[in-house]
Amino acid sequence: MNNLLRIEGVNKFFGEQHALKDIHCTIDRGEFVSILGPSGCGKTTLLRVMIGLERPSSGKLFKEELEITELSPDKRGFSIVFQDYALFPHMTLYENVAYGLKLKKVPQKEIKERVMSTLRTLRLAPAVEKYPAQLSGGMQQRAAIARSLVLNSELLLLDEPFSALDAMVKVDLSEELKELQREFSITMVMVTHDQEEAFSLSDRIVLMRAGEIVACDTPRNLYLNEGKDPFIQTFIVDQIDKRGRYIRNLKRGGAS
């Protein structure tokens, strides 16, 4: 796969706090990457640097071969989905998805064609006149994704998208998200503190601790922990073992 995003030697300071420490990582086209780690480890700061909401104190970011370190968020071709999906409650599904195109002053005919094409692709066309409160959780999630895809976003960033949901809804929506990602080959990066979410959804996991990347590997390789890293053992292996899901697949090589 080709690198869509490359991060080279990024540091971020907030006053005396060294929030990101010499970050190096890549995101390939079409893959699902989770940024996993305990609270306060720098996950969300790294996501905000990727989208351009925070500028690194040093280091560079590249979109393919184009340096984007100083580019504003609207010039990067990336989109972010927040925890609550940030849909406008007073707008219909169509109006929500069309909003970004209207801001860009795209002609009305093109807006209609792009919005309806995206809604059909994500199986949302029958709900085009409904308001967010009338949509299920899964439909709201797809609506937030549609709003990004209609702008031709090449990378979709998700900030703890399931953190406010109960366990059963979380499982259903995470499965739907992965199905969408696979079906349409969307490049996604998700911030999470939940080991199960990261293991069930990800092609690769970026594991962080105290502003540093401890490991960047497949779920299976992290679980096997051949290097016997104590942090990987306690934060990944022991927690996954405790919950009991995915282990059979991981041990026999059935998960990546």
C-alpha positions as CSV (number, residue, x, y, z in Angstrom):
1,M,0.0,0.0,0.0
2,N,1.0,3.6,-0.6
3,N,1.6,6.0,2.3
4,L,-1.2,8.5,2.4
5,L,0.1,10.3,5.5
6,R,3.7,10.3,6.9
7,I,4.7,11.9,10.2
8,E,8.4,12.5,10.7
9,G,9.9,13.5,14.0
10,V,6.9,15.5,15.4
11,N,7.1,17.1,18.8
12,K,4.5,19.1,20.5
13,F,4.9,21.3,23.6
14,F,2.2,23.0,25.6
15,G,4.3,25.3,27.7
16,E,6.6,23.0,29.7
17,Q,4.5,19.9,28.9
18,H,6.1,17.7,26.2
19,A,2.8,16.2,24.8
20,L,4.3,14.5,21.7
21,K,7.8,13.1,21.7
22,D,9.6,12.5,18.4
23,I,6.6,10.9,16.6
24,H,7.3,8.8,13.5
25,C,4.4,6.9,11.8
26,T,2.7,6.3,8.5
27,I,-0.9,5.8,7.5
28,D,-1.4,3.7,4.3
29,R,-4.3,4.2,1.9
30,G,-7.3,2.0,2.6
31,E,-6.3,0.9,6.1
32,F,-7.9,1.3,9.5
33,V,-5.4,2.5,12.2
34,S,-6.3,2.9,15.8
35,I,-4.3,5.2,18.1
36,L,-4.5,3.4,21.5
37,G,-3.3,4.3,24.9
38,P,-4.2,5.4,28.4
39,S,-5.7,8.8,29.2
40,G,-3.3,11.7,28.8
41,C,-0.8,9.8,26.6
42,G,-1.2,12.2,23.6
43,K,-3.7,10.3,21.4
44,T,-6.0,13.2,20.8
45,T,-3.1,15.7,20.4
46,L,-1.7,13.5,17.7
47,L,-5.1,13.3,15.9
48,R,-5.4,17.1,16.1
49,V,-1.9,17.5,14.6
50,M,-2.9,15.2,11.8
51,I,-6.0,17.2,10.9
52,G,-4.2,20.5,11.4
53,L,-6.0,21.8,14.5
54,E,-2.7,21.8,16.3
55,R,0.7,22.8,14.7
56,P,3.7,20.7,15.8
57,S,6.5,22.4,17.7
58,S,8.9,20.6,15.4
59,G,8.8,17.9,12.8
60,K,7.0,17.5,9.5
61,L,3.8,15.9,8.1
62,F,3.5,14.7,4.5
63,K,0.4,13.8,2.4
64,E,2.1,11.4,0.0
65,E,5.1,13.6,-1.1
66,L,3.5,17.0,-0.4
67,E,4.5,18.6,2.9
68,I,1.4,19.7,4.8
69,T,2.9,20.8,8.1
70,E,1.7,24.4,7.7
71,L,-1.5,23.7,5.8
72,S,-4.8,24.7,7.4
73,P,-7.3,21.8,8.0
74,D,-9.5,22.8,5.0
75,K,-6.5,22.5,2.7
76,R,-5.5,18.9,3.7
77,G,-8.3,16.9,2.3
78,F,-9.0,15.2,5.6
79,S,-12.1,15.1,7.8
80,I,-12.8,14.5,11.4
81,V,-15.8,12.8,13.1
82,F,-16.3,13.8,16.7
83,Q,-17.9,11.7,19.5
84,D,-21.4,13.1,19.0
85,Y,-21.1,13.2,15.2
86,A,-21.8,17.0,15.3
87,L,-24.9,16.8,13.1
88,F,-27.0,20.0,13.0
89,P,-30.3,19.0,14.7
90,H,-32.3,21.6,12.8
91,M,-31.2,20.4,9.4
92,T,-32.4,17.4,7.4
93,L,-30.0,14.6,6.5
94,Y,-29.6,16.0,3.0
95,E,-28.9,19.5,4.4
96,N,-26.3,18.1,6.9
97,V,-24.4,16.2,4.2
98,A,-24.6,19.2,1.7
99,Y,-23.4,21.8,4.3
100,G,-19.7,21.6,3.5
101,L,-20.3,21.8,-0.2
102,K,-22.4,24.9,0.2
103,L,-19.7,26.5,2.2
104,K,-17.3,25.8,-0.7
105,K,-19.9,27.4,-3.0
106,V,-20.2,24.3,-5.2
107,P,-23.0,24.7,-7.8
108,Q,-26.4,23.5,-6.6
109,K,-26.7,20.9,-9.4
110,E,-23.4,19.4,-8.5
111,I,-24.2,19.5,-4.8
112,K,-27.4,17.5,-5.4
113,E,-25.6,14.9,-7.6
114,R,-22.8,14.4,-5.1
115,V,-25.0,14.3,-2.0
116,M,-27.5,11.9,-3.4
117,S,-24.8,9.6,-4.9
118,T,-23.1,9.5,-1.4
119,L,-26.3,8.8,0.4
120,R,-27.2,6.0,-2.0
121,T,-23.7,4.5,-1.5
122,L,-24.1,4.5,2.3
123,R,-27.7,3.3,2.1
124,L,-29.1,6.5,3.5
125,A,-31.2,7.8,0.5
126,P,-34.6,6.7,2.0
127,A,-33.9,9.0,5.0
128,V,-32.9,12.0,3.0
129,E,-35.6,14.3,4.6
130,K,-35.3,13.1,8.1
131,Y,-33.7,15.0,11.0
132,P,-30.9,13.6,13.1
133,A,-33.2,12.9,16.0
134,Q,-35.2,10.6,13.7
135,L,-32.1,8.6,12.7
136,S,-30.8,5.5,14.5
137,G,-27.3,5.6,16.0
138,G,-25.9,3.7,13.0
139,M,-27.6,6.0,10.6
140,Q,-26.2,9.1,12.4
141,Q,-22.7,7.5,12.2
142,R,-23.1,6.9,8.4
143,A,-24.4,10.5,8.0
144,A,-21.3,11.9,9.7
145,I,-19.2,9.7,7.4
146,A,-21.3,10.8,4.3
147,R,-20.6,14.4,5.2
148,S,-16.9,13.7,4.9
149,L,-17.0,11.5,1.9
150,V,-19.0,14.0,-0.1
151,L,-16.1,16.4,0.3
152,N,-13.8,13.8,-1.3
153,S,-11.9,13.5,2.0
154,E,-9.0,11.1,1.6
155,L,-8.6,10.4,5.4
156,L,-11.3,10.1,8.0
157,L,-10.2,10.8,11.6
158,L,-12.5,9.6,14.4
159,D,-12.1,10.9,18.0
160,E,-13.3,8.3,20.5
161,P,-16.5,7.7,18.4
162,F,-18.0,5.1,20.7
163,S,-17.0,6.4,24.2
164,A,-20.5,7.7,25.1
165,L,-22.4,4.6,24.0
166,D,-23.6,1.6,26.0
167,A,-22.0,-1.8,25.4
168,M,-24.6,-3.3,23.0
169,V,-24.9,-0.2,20.8
170,K,-21.1,0.1,20.8
171,V,-20.7,-3.4,19.4
172,D,-23.3,-2.9,16.7
173,L,-21.9,0.5,15.5
174,S,-18.3,-0.7,15.6
175,E,-19.2,-3.6,13.4
176,E,-21.1,-1.3,11.0
177,L,-18.2,1.1,10.9
178,K,-15.7,-1.7,10.0
179,E,-18.1,-3.0,7.3
180,L,-18.3,0.5,5.7
181,Q,-14.5,0.9,5.9
182,R,-13.9,-2.4,4.2
183,E,-16.6,-2.0,1.6
184,F,-15.5,1.4,0.4
185,S,-11.8,1.2,1.2
186,I,-12.0,4.4,3.3
187,T,-8.7,5.3,5.1
188,M,-9.5,5.7,8.8
189,V,-7.6,6.7,11.9
190,M,-9.5,6.2,15.3
191,V,-8.4,7.4,18.7
192,T,-9.5,5.1,21.5
193,H,-8.6,4.0,25.0
194,D,-10.5,0.7,24.6
195,Q,-8.3,-2.3,23.7
196,E,-11.3,-4.3,22.4
197,E,-12.3,-1.6,20.0
198,A,-8.8,-1.3,18.7
199,F,-8.3,-5.0,18.3
200,S,-11.7,-5.7,16.6
201,L,-11.4,-2.8,14.1
202,S,-7.8,-2.2,13.2
203,D,-5.4,-3.3,10.6
204,R,-2.6,-1.7,12.7
205,I,-2.5,-0.2,16.2
206,V,-0.4,2.7,17.2
207,L,0.2,2.2,20.9
208,M,1.1,5.3,22.9
209,R,2.4,6.0,26.4
210,A,3.4,9.4,27.9
211,G,3.6,11.2,24.5
212,E,5.6,8.4,22.8
213,I,4.8,5.6,20.3
214,V,5.6,2.4,22.1
215,A,4.7,0.1,19.1
216,C,3.0,0.2,15.8
217,D,1.9,-3.2,14.6
218,T,-1.0,-5.6,13.8
219,P,-3.3,-6.6,16.7
220,R,-2.0,-10.2,16.5
221,N,1.7,-9.2,16.7
222,L,1.0,-6.9,19.6
223,Y,-0.9,-9.6,21.4
224,L,1.9,-12.1,20.9
225,N,4.3,-9.5,22.3
226,E,7.4,-11.4,21.2
227,G,9.5,-8.6,22.7
228,K,7.9,-9.1,26.0
229,D,7.5,-5.4,26.6
230,P,6.0,-4.9,30.1
231,F,3.7,-2.1,29.0
232,I,2.3,-4.1,26.1
233,Q,1.9,-7.0,28.4
234,T,-0.1,-5.1,31.1
235,F,-2.0,-2.6,28.8
236,I,-2.7,-4.9,25.9
237,V,-2.2,-8.6,26.6
238,D,-3.5,-8.8,30.1
239,Q,-6.5,-6.6,29.4
240,I,-7.5,-8.6,26.3
241,D,-7.1,-11.9,28.1
242,K,-9.3,-10.5,31.0
243,R,-12.1,-9.7,28.6
244,G,-11.8,-12.9,26.7
245,R,-12.8,-11.8,23.2
246,Y,-10.8,-12.3,20.0
247,I,-8.2,-14.5,21.8
248,R,-9.0,-17.7,19.9
249,N,-8.6,-16.0,16.6
250,L,-5.5,-14.2,17.6
251,K,-3.8,-17.4,18.9
252,R,-4.5,-19.3,15.8
253,G,-3.7,-16.5,13.4
254,G,-7.2,-15.8,12.3
255,A,-7.0,-12.0,13.0
256,S,-4.4,-9.6,11.7
